[in-house]
Amino acid sequence: QPHRIAKMSGIGCSSKTPAYYLGQSHGFNTVHGRMPSVTTGAYAVNKDLLYIGVSGDGDSASIGIGQLIHAIRRNLNMLYIIENNGVYGLTKGQYSATAEEGSKKRKGAPNDMKQIDLCAMALNLGCSFVARSFSGSRKQLTALIRAGMSHRGMAIIDVISPCVTFNNHESSTKSYDYIRNHNEAMGKTDFVPLGQEIETNYEEGSTVEVKLHDGSRLSLEKTDHNFDPTDAGSSLDLIRKKNKEGKIITGLLYVDNECKPLTEIMDLPDKPLNSLGQEELCPGSEILEEINKGLS
């Protein structure tokens, strides 16, 4: 039910997403990069809500990367969706930390910095659920979101989400070129006409090349039924192998269903903290003395 869900976000184009779905639910739009810590506080006092966080590659891979790392380390029980387009859309399209080395925008020098692969980073940090998809793969993405919502622990889905405004150049694997009336007027507000929606659906173990509006192609490969998503080492090797081949591996990359979520790690009571009464919160001096003896 909507009132059992809390939608969380930071700052950026991606963080406007919670405004467009699921009315009558809870929500909080935090400051830039601070969504994980705000969610941690909310979850600690009311673990009975389902927390869905929506972030971007700037919000998560730059200013908020430290927050994301500690949310993974704590195994915060939430679904964390990253809309990854490789650019900073709100500040006119600079390269983000997830942009591929050598990618080139319509204007300016090529990106000469190595990218941060958020799925590889999450696996290295021990995240209990890691997946990747493409915004046009509706069937696959829907299944991954449902799986992430039911997972007990941190569930990260890196969604390759081409930017319709700035990342529309041929050399980027995240491009999605809408023809605009004033394409050179980067510093001005202009109209982005509607384009044909890009959708794709492909079988397990197969590769599909998605043709984008500017004529460039995105090479996606889906994991097959022989892939073991419980082996983090194999998942990392596969990501690195496909990156060298210029392919983006999608699907469920890793899952650990035996992990403990943050509430169990902290040994919080079954009853949410925000519903505890005065007697439960203040049990008296004798109980406090016993607690203090146990800490000495």
Disulfide bonds with the S-S distance in Angstrom:
none
